[in-house]
């Protein structure tokens, strides 16, 4: 009957392997049956049956005896690796360590011991995609030294990943989630970002802004979370102990502290630090030609003027090539602006038009 059913399914268009799996029979078994029916075999089913039907398995009385033994006060805090030898010293053998573990697992009594944190599943890689301004922001906090040993100022910087523009900054004497929440709110007002309609529901077709950060206390605070919920901004976090998941903020901090005019001496006051940071942000946004965006300023890319600038550069290079064609062995330099910017770009063939893990990031 099994062979007839499989042959009928195969004739109807089903694959032979799939038809065999539906009946729980391997393809080798079907081939052996066909040889037996068509040849000199007797055509009997010589399968041994399920491997779970073991004749020497523990009886229900033996299983209950193992549970009662493990639940005794003297053995309640011991693993089977110590219970079995202790019983052997008393001249008793109920079962092996593996049998003890198996019975305890099936009874739901084999739990992790101790106060240590249980092993955690690795977090998925945050993959964020931006093809325009105000889609993905990255922010972080760094230290600024003061003249008092052990006392620091805290520099808050929020950068647009697509344009590299510093959209908000602040200098404070403490690391606080309240300051971060106010900073993000000012940035949203400055950039005229509005909460998408239907935020948090499936009816929302507009891509909300994503704020990416590491796993600091201020980044994961409930104060910032509630403020972002009001603004319609999603949160994204780096993986623990992976600095490469927040590369744009880390690169920006290196640019800050490796500037030629960065003070060689610590800041004397918060006002002095604010004055220097304001001058740096103005230079970075309006005069610094960033290498990651074809050497245009972040403000030019953020405002959309970078496309026309790069087109003019292409025309200049093409005229130079036509004037001296022998000096150009290949095509002119590519000044085309990068259309898409990623945080942890996925492998080729797996790119998506969506910012990838919004569920994990939120």
Secondary structure by P-SEA (a helix, b strand, c coil): caaaaaaaaaaacccaaaaaaaacccaaaaaaaaaaaacccccccccccccccccccccaaaaaaaaaaaaccccccccaaaaaaaaaaaccccccaaaaaaaaaaaccccccccccccccccccbbbbbcccccbbbbbbbbbbcccccbbbbbbbbbcccccccccccccccccaaaaaaaaaaaaaaacccccccccccccccccbbbbbccccccccaaaaaaaaaabbbbbbcccccccccaaaaaaaaaaaacccccccccccaaaaaaaaaaaaaaaaccccccccccccaaaaaacaaaaaaaaaaaaaaaaaaaccccccccccccccccccccccccccccccccccccccc
